[in-house]
Amino acid sequence: MTVYIILTILTVAVAALVKKREGYAGAEYGPTRQQVCNGVCLLTLFLMLFGVSACRYQVGNDYSRYEEFFHLIPLKQVVPTEFGFNMTVRLMQLLFGIDTKLPIFALFAFVTVCFMVKALYDQSEDFLFSFFLFMTLSYYFQSLNTVRYYLAWSAAVFSMKYVLKGQYVKFVLLILPVATIHKSILLVLLIYPLANLPWKRWQLMVLTLFAASGLVLQDWYLKIIVRLYPSYENTAYLDGGTSLINIVRIIGVFVLSVLYYRQAVAGQKQNRFYFHLNFFALLLYTCGSFVPEISRVGYYMTAGHIFLLPSLVSRIGSRRQRRFWRTAVVVAAVLYFAIFLIKAQDLLVRIVPYHTWIFPAEITGKAV
């Protein structure tokens, strides 16, 4: 736990030095001092996040399961992972040896953190605020747990800029290869373009009624889900469930967005996109508790929080209200982070304590 708190404090401090609004100097003068500072800081952030992720050992509830996959794949045994992942593992084993595992985890950490840092820099209006939310809302730390999914999640967040720019060919060309690593990302091919549409109020009401049908037709919807994803059949995943803390967070973002809709959302294409994603997430978590592994769907939508909240707060006209809501968001995010760290020892998460292959617990005598 101590490692994660220190990492969060240090990376947020480095992120505070990044200033995106500094203009470019003329070509003959080269980059400005701020641009050089930005580059150094982004590289530092990448190395810190990548280092903690790549150097972990037996951290995450699926770490041992992935070690089993690494063993079974070269034996051509049946594994529940996509062919792109299997091919990547096989290639790494050809390069580093049949028993390799640490380089494979490091490779996925490298790609995931690259997508994360680049997405944050490209899409945030307030890099420090967005990065702070990225860390405290636990998106980075969750990536220590589900390797394939969070590579897909980070690629999905990175792809948002293509949707906002209407560059759908680039969007599809990014999503399809990543789907060979974790096919859940295919959902964003539908969700993100829908969120980018200029929905009218009556259309959102119709969508709400459709979502509410899940409260009475969940058995029928589950049959469809099982047909699309047969591996869920006769598993505990069909028991469903939802997340109260995520519902509270989504409702909070929704209420704040509605309060300042005219100032901060209406007429702002990117904020309207993130607002729609949050609305979709609200419908999913409240009406779709039967959906297997609901958070794997919902996180593709709630990722917009790290961009929407800083942009929304900055557009509040009253200086006093702006300060109040910025403080409220920061306090709420810190509380969310604290709750996450407390639960991080649970078997369903298991990223605490942190172990590293550099200083294993049997050598240091203590995990942190």
C-alpha positions in Angstrom: 0.0 0.0 0.0 2.8 2.4 0.9 4.3 1.9 -2.6 1.0 3.0 -4.3 0.6 6.1 -2.1 4.2 7.2 -2.7 3.8 6.6 -6.4 0.6 8.6 -6.5 2.2 11.6 -4.7 5.4 11.6 -6.8 3.6 11.2 -10.1 1.1 13.9 -9.4 3.9 16.2 -8.4 5.7 15.5 -11.7 2.4 16.0 -13.6 2.1 19.5 -12.0 5.0 20.6 -14.1 3.3 19.7 -17.4 1.8 22.8 -19.1 0.0 22.1 -22.3 -0.9 25.6 -23.4 2.6 26.7 -24.1 2.8 27.5 -27.8 5.5 26.3 -30.2 8.4 28.5 -31.1 9.3 29.0 -34.7 11.1 26.1 -36.4 14.3 28.1 -36.5 14.3 28.4 -32.7 13.4 24.8 -31.8 11.2 23.7 -29.0 10.5 26.0 -26.1 11.7 25.4 -22.5 8.2 24.4 -21.5 7.9 21.8 -24.3 11.2 20.3 -23.2 10.0 20.2 -19.6 6.8 18.5 -20.8 8.7 15.9 -22.7 11.0 15.2 -19.7 8.0 15.0 -17.3 6.0 12.7 -19.6 8.9 10.4 -19.9 9.4 10.4 -16.2 5.7 9.6 -15.6 5.9 6.8 -18.1 9.1 5.3 -16.5 7.6 5.5 -13.0 4.3 3.9 -13.9 5.9 1.3 -16.2 8.5 0.5 -13.5 6.1 -0.3 -10.8 3.9 -2.4 -13.2 6.8 -4.2 -14.9 8.6 -5.0 -11.7 5.7 -6.5 -9.8 5.7 -10.2 -8.9 2.6 -12.2 -7.9 0.5 -9.0 -7.7 -3.0 -9.2 -8.9 -5.6 -12.0 -8.6 -4.9 -13.3 -12.1 -1.1 -13.2 -12.0 -0.8 -17.0 -11.3 -3.5 -17.7 -13.9 -1.5 -15.9 -16.6 1.6 -17.9 -15.6 -0.5 -21.0 -16.3 -1.5 -19.6 -19.7 2.1 -19.0 -20.5 2.8 -22.6 -19.7 -0.1 -24.0 -21.7 0.1 -21.9 -24.9 3.4 -23.4 -26.3 1.9 -26.9 -25.5 -1.0 -25.9 -27.8 -3.5 -26.5 -25.0 -6.9 -24.8 -25.0 -6.8 -21.5 -23.2 -9.6 -18.9 -22.8 -7.4 -16.1 -24.3 -7.6 -14.5 -27.7 -5.3 -15.5 -30.5 -3.5 -12.2 -30.6 -2.5 -12.6 -27.0 -1.5 -16.2 -27.6 0.7 -15.2 -30.6 2.3 -12.5 -28.6 3.1 -14.9 -25.8 4.5 -17.4 -28.2 6.7 -14.8 -29.9 8.1 -13.6 -26.6 8.9 -17.2 -25.6 10.8 -17.7 -28.9 12.8 -14.6 -28.1 13.4 -15.1 -24.4 12.9 -18.8 -23.8 10.0 -21.1 -23.2 9.9 -20.4 -19.4 9.8 -16.6 -19.8 7.1 -14.7 -18.0 8.5 -11.4 -16.6 9.3 -10.0 -20.1 5.7 -10.8 -21.2 4.2 -8.9 -18.2 6.7 -6.1 -18.9 5.6 -5.9 -22.6 2.0 -5.6 -21.7 2.8 -3.0 -19.1 4.8 -1.0 -21.6 2.0 -0.8 -24.2 -0.7 -0.2 -21.6 1.2 2.7 -19.9 2.1 4.2 -23.3 -1.5 4.4 -24.3 -2.5 5.8 -20.9 0.1 8.6 -20.7 -0.5 9.6 -24.4 -4.3 9.6 -24.0 -4.1 11.8 -20.9 -1.8 14.3 -22.6 -3.7 14.5 -25.9 -7.2 14.7 -24.5 -7.0 16.5 -21.1 -7.7 20.2 -20.9 -6.1 20.3 -17.4 -3.3 17.6 -17.4 -2.6 17.8 -13.7 -6.3 17.4 -12.7 -6.9 14.6 -15.2 -3.8 12.7 -14.1 -4.7 13.1 -10.5 -8.2 11.6 -11.2 -6.6 8.8 -13.3 -4.5 7.8 -10.3 -7.0 8.3 -7.5 -9.9 6.7 -9.3 -7.6 3.6 -9.4 -7.5 3.1 -13.2 -3.7 2.7 -13.2 -3.6 0.4 -10.1 -6.4 -1.8 -11.5 -4.2 -2.4 -14.5 -1.9 -4.4 -12.2 -4.7 -6.9 -12.0 -6.3 -7.6 -15.4 -3.4 -7.5 -17.9 -5.3 -8.0 -21.2 -8.4 -6.0 -20.3 -6.5 -2.9 -19.2 -4.4 -2.9 -22.3 -7.7 -2.9 -24.2 -9.1 -0.2 -21.9 -6.1 2.1 -22.3 -6.3 1.7 -26.1 -10.1 2.5 -26.0 -9.4 5.7 -24.0 -6.7 6.6 -26.5 -9.1 6.0 -29.4 -11.6 8.5 -28.0 -9.8 11.3 -29.8 -10.4 9.7 -33.2 -14.2 9.5 -32.5 -14.3 13.1 -31.4 -12.5 14.2 -34.6 -14.7 12.0 -36.7 -11.7 9.9 -37.8 -13.6 6.6 -37.7 -11.3 4.7 -40.0 -8.4 5.3 -37.6 -10.7 4.4 -34.7 -11.6 1.0 -36.2 -8.1 0.3 -37.3 -6.9 0.7 -33.7 -9.7 -1.2 -32.1 -9.7 -4.3 -34.3 -6.1 -5.4 -33.6 -6.5 -4.8 -29.9 -9.6 -7.0 -30.0 -7.3 -9.9 -30.7 -5.9 -9.3 -27.2 -9.2 -8.8 -25.4 -12.4 -8.9 -27.4 -14.4 -6.8 -24.9 -13.0 -3.7 -26.6 -15.3 -4.4 -29.6 -18.1 -2.9 -27.5 -16.6 0.6 -28.0 -17.2 0.3 -31.7 -20.9 0.7 -30.8 -20.7 2.7 -27.6 -18.3 5.5 -28.6 -20.0 6.4 -31.9 -23.4 6.4 -30.1 -22.0 8.7 -27.4 -20.8 11.1 -30.1 -24.3 11.6 -31.5 -26.2 14.8 -30.6 -28.9 13.0 -28.6 -32.1 14.9 -27.9 -33.8 14.7 -24.5 -36.7 12.6 -25.7 -34.3 10.1 -27.3 -32.4 9.8 -24.0 -35.8 9.1 -22.3 -36.5 6.3 -24.8 -33.1 4.9 -24.2 -33.8 5.0 -20.4 -37.0 3.0 -20.9 -35.2 0.5 -23.0 -32.5 0.1 -20.3 -35.2 -0.2 -17.6 -36.6 -3.3 -19.5 -33.5 -5.1 -18.2 -35.1 -5.1 -14.8 -37.9 -7.4 -16.0 -36.3 -9.1 -19.0 -32.9 -10.0 -17.6 -33.3 -13.7 -18.2 -34.0 -13.1 -21.9 -31.1 -10.7 -22.2 -28.8 -13.2 -20.4 -29.6 -15.8 -23.0 -28.4 -13.4 -25.7 -25.2 -12.6 -23.7 -24.4 -16.3 -23.3 -24.9 -16.9 -27.0 -22.5 -14.1 -27.8 -20.0 -15.2 -25.0 -20.4 -18.9 -24.5 -17.6 -19.1 -21.9 -20.0 -17.5 -19.4 -22.4 -20.4 -19.5 -22.7 -22.2 -16.2 -20.2 -20.0 -14.4 -20.4 -17.7 -11.4 -20.3 -14.7 -13.8 -24.0 -15.2 -14.5 -24.8 -14.4 -10.9 -24.4 -10.7 -11.8 -24.0 -7.9 -9.3 -23.3 -4.2 -9.4 -21.0 -1.7 -7.7 -22.6 0.8 -5.2 -19.6 3.0 -5.1 -19.4 3.3 -8.9 -23.2 4.1 -8.9 -22.6 6.9 -6.4 -19.7 8.2 -8.4 -21.6 8.1 -11.7 -24.6 9.9 -10.1 -22.4 12.5 -8.7 -20.8 13.2 -12.1 -24.3 13.2 -13.7 -25.7 15.7 -11.1 -22.8 18.1 -11.5 -23.1 17.9 -15.3 -26.8 18.7 -15.2 -26.3 21.6 -12.8 -23.8 23.3 -15.2 -25.1 21.7 -18.4 -25.5 25.0 -20.3 -22.2 26.4 -19.2 -20.0 23.3 -19.5 -21.7 20.6 -21.6 -24.0 22.2 -24.2 -22.1 23.3 -27.2 -18.9 21.5 -26.0 -18.6 18.4 -28.3 -16.1 16.6 -26.2 -17.9 17.2 -22.9 -21.2 16.1 -24.5 -19.5 12.9 -25.6 -18.2 12.2 -22.0 -21.6 13.2 -20.6 -23.3 10.6 -22.8 -20.8 8.0 -21.8 -21.6 8.7 -18.1 -25.3 8.5 -18.8 -24.9 5.2 -20.5 -22.9 4.0 -17.5 -25.6 5.1 -15.2 -28.2 3.1 -17.1 -25.9 0.1 -17.2 -25.1 0.0 -13.5 -28.6 0.7 -12.3 -30.6 -1.5 -14.8 -28.0 -4.0 -16.0 -26.8 -5.7 -12.8 -27.3 -9.0 -14.5 -24.6 -8.3 -17.0 -21.6 -10.6 -16.4 -18.5 -8.7 -15.2 -20.4 -5.4 -15.4 -17.4 -3.3 -14.6 -15.5 -4.5 -17.7 -18.3 -2.9 -19.7 -18.8 0.1 -17.5 -15.1 1.2 -17.2 -15.1 1.8 -21.0 -17.7 4.5 -20.2 -16.6 5.9 -16.9 -13.1 6.5 -18.3 -14.5 9.8 -19.5 -14.7 11.1 -16.0 -10.9 11.9 -16.0 -11.5 14.3 -18.9 -15.1 15.5 -18.2 -14.6 16.6 -14.6 -11.6 19.0 -15.1 -13.2 20.5 -18.2 -16.6 20.9 -16.5 -15.2 22.5 -13.4 -13.1 24.9 -15.4 -16.2 26.2 -17.2 -18.2 27.1 -14.1 -18.7 30.8 -14.3 -18.7 31.7 -10.6 -15.1 31.7 -9.2 -16.4 30.7 -5.7 -18.5 27.8 -7.1 -15.6 26.7 -9.3 -13.3 26.5 -6.3 -15.9 24.7 -4.2 -16.5 22.0 -6.8 -12.8 21.6 -7.6 -12.2 21.0 -3.9 -15.2 18.7 -3.7 -14.0 16.6 -6.6 -10.5 16.3 -5.1 -11.8 15.3 -1.7 -14.2 12.7 -3.3 -11.4 11.3 -5.4 -9.1 10.9 -2.4 -11.8 9.2 -0.4 -12.4 6.9 -3.4 -8.7 6.1 -3.5 -8.6 5.3 0.2 -11.6 2.9 -0.1 -9.9 1.3 -3.1 -6.6 0.7 -1.1 -8.6 -0.8 1.8 -10.3 -3.2 -0.5 -7.1 -3.9 -2.5 -6.2 -6.9 -0.3 -9.5 -8.7 -1.3 -9.1 -11.9 -3.3 -11.0 -10.3 -6.1 -8.3 -7.5 -6.4 -5.2 -8.7 -4.5 -2.8 -6.0 -5.5 -1.8 -5.4 -1.9 0.8 -6.2 -0.6 3.1 -5.2 -3.5 5.8 -7.7 -4.3 8.6 -7.1 -6.7 11.1 -9.6 -8.3 13.8 -7.1 -7.6 13.4 -7.2 -3.8 11.2 -10.3 -3.2 9.5 -10.6 0.2 11.7 -13.6 1.2 14.8 -11.3 0.9 13.4 -8.1 2.3 11.3 -9.9 4.9 8.4 -7.6 4.2 6.0 -6.7 1.4 4.7 -3.1 0.9 
